[in-house]
Amino acid sequence: MTRNLQGINPSRFSRTSLFRIAAVMLVSSLFIGDAFAHAVAEGDKGYIQEITGVNLVAFLYLGAKHMVTGYDHILFLLGVIFFLYRMKDIGIYVSLFAVGHSTTMLAGVYFNFGINSYLIDAIIGLSIVYKALDNMGAYQRWFGVQPNTKAATLIFGFCHGLGLSSKILDYQISPNGLLPNLLAFNVGVELGQLLALGAILIVMGFWRRTPSFLKHAYTVNMVVMAAGFLLIGYQLTGYFVS
């Protein structure tokens, strides 16, 4: 069972506060450069477009690199495991996320189905905001209900996978060796996810042993939420001006 800050942190977080934060972050995103955009690096893009045939090691590496450097995936993972203490629970939630993004990534590329990259990345930003609010107990305070956290993790996993498949489709990967290359890429993504998760758990393990964890957990989730709003604003801006 997941926990959150409901009843733990004395700070009052209102919907008005959320709207103010959202407005500031969305406006700020108008001034953020391309470095904030999350996509396959230009060098990797050129490589993907040029190679043909089965290249398992190359796609394995690209998948792992994408996950380790994918700040949106890492922020969502941080939110998911923030109040999970047992490895069994962590394994369940991370597996749900992996099943979700693996399914839509593989199916989207193989069946040539994608969504506008700006829109799907905005939804991915929304997933970060959603999880941070969940960790702060906002839904219980506002609506008196607790959403199904496992279902939300799986659903947003589908969204993260669609984001990745949409980017790969934009680069017109060669159909020669497509399936084995995609499988290798997905294995790389999972390995990268394990590396990122391991680093997060090590840091969280030390932090949870200190009195500052509950003291600053609310603030950290506020920062995560703000990053999600920045991502939403940046991607929506890109969608409307592109």
ABEGO torsion letter per residue (X at the ends): XBBBABGABABBBBAAAAAAAAAAAAAAAAABBAAABBBBBAAAAAAAAABBEBBAAAAAAAAAAAAAABAAAAAAAAAAAAABABAAAAAAAAAAAAAAAAAAAAAAAAAGBBBBAAAAAAAAAAAAAAAAAAAAGAAAAAAGBBBBAAAAAAAAAAAAAAAAAAAAAAAGBBABGAAAAAAAAAAAAAAAAAAAAAAAAAAAAAAAABAAAAAAAAAAAAAAAAAAAAAAAAAAAAAAAX
